[in-house]
Amino acid sequence: MFKPFFYGALIGILGGLIGLGGAEFRLPLLTFIFQFSTVHAIVINLIISWITVASSLMFRWESWSAVSPFLPIVATLLSGSLIGASMGVGIASRIDEKRLDKIVAILLGGLAIVMIFESRVHLDPLEFNQTALTLLGFTAGLIIGLFSSMLGVAGGELIIPTIALLYGVDIKIAGTLSLMVSLPTIIIGLYRYREKEPFRIVKPNLHFIAWMAAGSIIGAWVGKSMLGSVPSSTLQLLLAVILSISAFKLYKKGNSSK
């Protein structure tokens, strides 16, 4: 089981270097290197993401008093993300593999654009009245939940900039709040998949999942300790290219599927 551990650690290091869990890069790896079908790769990715996020939250946790003032933000995003996660599972479970490949490819391409944008543009927090802020937070959560359950990711690359832009929260606190939003969102996604056929892939692959999760946790810790050794903007651009290539290959696979 060295191979899943190695790749899990590699993805964890890359994710740790830019403050993410790396699940968005794990999904193409599961489909192209380990040859899981897309929907099975999503379920496995969700499980590993849940383990990684839970571990990261424990590593980052400082005190309840540090996050308690921001709980309304978490609640607003969760109100949308939990619904979005449930909807995403329904979509992924109902459509055929060919169409799912195309949808996932488009979502990966979207993440690549987000990463390029984040690496090149610095935006100041936006100003809205409370009603608009609540609606925007709910809508953002809905989109984040869809991405999470349809890619098997924690969604930090979407949640962190959302919290920073909408609410003007310090990036370090935003990272912790992101994990607090991700954890329940992933749980809802897994619970909904648990009722579906794709979840059957879990039992025969428990050792694989455990080894890759262990590698991801260790890699994330190593990546975090190396934070600053590589400019995050450069790394984001590189990883955006990888995501773009993966999206193209997956879309091509969707077109050629029988």
N, C-alpha and C positions, 0 to 999 in steps of 0.2 A: 504493500500500500504506500510505497515511497512516492509514487507519481502524484496521487491526489494531494498528499501532504506538501510536496515540493511546489506544485502549482498553487495550492491554497496559500502557502507562505509568500510566494512571489506576488500574488494578487494583493495579499494583506499588506506587504511592504509598500507597494505602489499606492494603495489606498491610504495607508497611514501617512505617507509623505505629503499628501494633499488634504488630509483630514477627512477622508471618506472610508467606507467599509470595503469598497472594491467590488461590490456585487455586480455592478454594471459591466465589469470586465470579466467576471466569473461566468456570466451567462453564455457569451460566445465560446468561452473555453469548454464549458460543459457540452455545448452542441457540436463544436467542430473537433475538439481534441478527444473528448470522451464519448462522442457519438450518441448522446441522449437525444431523444426527440425533443422538440422545443417545449411542449407542455410539461414533459417530465423534468426537463432542465429547469423550468420556472419553479416547480415545486421543490426540487432539491436546493435551488438557489435561495428560496424563501427560508427553508429550514436553517441553512448555514448562515444566512443573513440574521435570523433571529438570535442564534447563538453568539454571533459576532457583536451584534448591537447590545445584547444583554451584558456581555463582557466589557464592551467599551464604556457602557454607562457606569458599571462598577469602577472601572479604572478612572473615569473622569469625575465621579461624584465627589463633591466637596462638602456641602451641607444643604439641608433643606431650606434654611433661611436664604441661601444664595439664589434658589430657583423659585421659591414660593411667590415672589412678586410677579412672576411671569406666567403663572398658571393659567390666567385667562387666555393668554396667547395659545398655549398648548391646547386648551379646551376648544378654542375656535377652530384651529387647524384640524384637531381630531374629529370635530363634528362633521367635517367634510371628508377627511381621509378614510374614516371607517366606512362611510357609505361608498366612496370611490373604490375601496379595496373589495368590498362585496360585489359591486358591479363588475369590476375587472375579472374576478374569478368566474362570474357567470358568462362573460363574453369569451374568455379563454377556454372554458369547458365546453361551450356549445359549438364553436366554429371548427371547421376542419383544419388539419395541419398546414395545408398550403396557405390558407388565408391567415392563419395565426403567424406563420413565418413572416409574411409581409407586414402585418401589424407590428410585430415585435421589431422588425427591421426599421420601420418608420420611427418607433419610439426610441430605439438606440441612436438613430440619426439625429433625433431631436435632442437627446442628451449630449451628443457630440457638439451640436450648435450651442447649447447652454454652456458647456465647458469652455468653448472658444470665446464666447461672449464674456464669461466671468474672468478669463485670463487677460483680456485686452481692455475691458471697460470697467472703470470704477464709478459706481452710482451712489449718490447721497440718498439717505432715507426719504421716501415720499411722504407727502402730507395729505391726509384725508380726514373727513369727519368720522365720528364713531360708527355711524350706520354703514357708511361706505367701507370703512376698515373691516367691519364684521363680515360684510358680504364678500369682500375680496379675500379675506382669510378663509372663509368657508369654501369659496370657489377654488382657491389655491390648494386647500386640503383635498378637495374632490379630485383634482388632477393628480396630486401626489399619490393618493390612494390607488388610482387607476394604474399609474406607472408602477407602483410597488407590487401589486398583485399580478400584473401582466408581464413583469420582468423578473420578479422575485427579488427585488432590491429594497433597501431600507429607505431610499429616496433622499438621502442627505444632500446630494448635489442640487436638489430642488428646494428642500425645506430650509437649509441654512440661508441662501440668498433671499428667500421669501421673508423670513423672520427679520433679517437685517434691513431689507428695503421697506417693508411695510411698517415695522415696529421700531426700527432704529436701535435694535439690541446689539450690544457688543458681540463680536464674532465668536469669542470664547464661550460666552453664555449661550449664544445661538446654537453652537455645536452640541451642548448638553441638552437644550430644549429639543433639538432635532431628534436626538436619540429617544427622548421621552415621547415624541410623536410617533416615531418609527415603530417602537416596540408593540404598542397595542394594534397599530395598523397591520403589522406583519402577522400578529396573532389572529386577527380577524380573517386575513387572507388564508392562513393555514387552516383555520377552522372550517372555512367554506370549501377549501380544496379537499378536506378530510372526507367530505360527503361525496366526492367525485372519483371517477375511475383513475385519473392521473396519480392520486395519492398512493395507489398500490405499488408504485415504483419505490416507495420509501423502505419498506421492510427488507427486500432483498439487497438493498444498497446501504444498510445502516453503517457497515464498517467503512465504506467509501465516504459517506457523509461525515462520520466521526473524524477520520483522518484529514479530510479537507478542512473541516471546521477547526481542528487543532492547528493546522498549518496557518489558517487565516488569522486566528487569534495571536499566535506567536509573531506572524508577519506584521500584523497591525501594530503590535507593541514595538517591534524593531523599527518599523517605519516612523512611528511617532517619535522614537528616540533620535532618529536621523533628521527630524523636521528642521528645515532650514539649510540642509547640506546641498539641496538642489532647488533652484528657484521654482516655486510652485506654479507660476505662470507658464514656464517652459514645459514642465511636466504635464500640466493640463493640456497644452497644445499637442504634445506627443500622444497622450492617451485619447484625445479627441480624434486624432488620425486613426488610431487603432479601432476606436468605436465606429468610425465612418467605414473603414474597410470591412469590419464585422457586419455592419448593417447592410452593406452592398452584397456581401456574400450570402447573407441570410435571405435577402430579398430575391437574389438570383436563385437560391435553393427553393424558395416558395414558388417561383415561376416554373421551375423544372420538375417539381414534385408531381408524381402521378396520382 
